[in-house]
Amino acid sequence: MDIGIFVFPDAEELDFAGPWEAFGVWSRDFPADHVTLRLLAESREPVRCHKGLRVLPDAGADEIDALDLVLVPGGVGARPLMRRPDLHAWLRGLAERGTLVTSVCTGALVLGAAGLLDGRRATTHWGSLDELRAVSPAITVVDDARFVDEGSVVTAAGVSAGIDMALHLIARLHSPERARAVRREMQYDPEPPV
């Protein structure tokens, strides 16, 4: 299982760091599952995210032509990516080769702009649902879901919903038992205090 998480300037940190943690625990704690996880970007240069976190990608997108799963996070920096036909072509190429394409938050806007959500149900951050509707009338926007699994494309709502999606994907790609073990190791037991 080869997983790539694509980051970009002004990406929302938890959109990718939450799923990274879930997939990373899966990879580290269950080596027999053969999960590899890589941080991807336009290049190998450091990327400054929305809250100032700087990350160092493992590979540039142009170095990758096959993955089992790709994740596009959201954040302020996702909007310029809506006007990036080269990135859209890369994502469509991955999808055509069988990559499971996923997004968190406004990463769905990028998938929508690439045409990957046409004819599908999808979700995004609650504050961007109408923006996703405006991307294409062929997208059926789901307002009240933590994530929407459409088979070859999975979208998650905002920020922390990406962790829920990642655990769902581990259950789907391996087993519910594996996902429960990862969730327990992460001590991910949401009980909001407010």
WOBELLIN-V900017 format. One line per field, one symbol per residue. psi: psi as a letter, one per 40 degrees, with the letter a starting at -180 (. if undefined). A space follows every 10 residues. Layout:
BEGIN
psi=???
END
This chain:
BEGIN
psi=hhhhhhiihf ihdddddddd ddddddddeg deefhihihi adaeiihhid eehhihidii deehehidhi hhiaideddd eefgdddddd ddddddeehh hiihbedddd dddeeeehei iiiaideedd dddedheehh hhdfidihhf cehhiiaicd dddddddddd dddciddddd dddddefggh ghe.
END
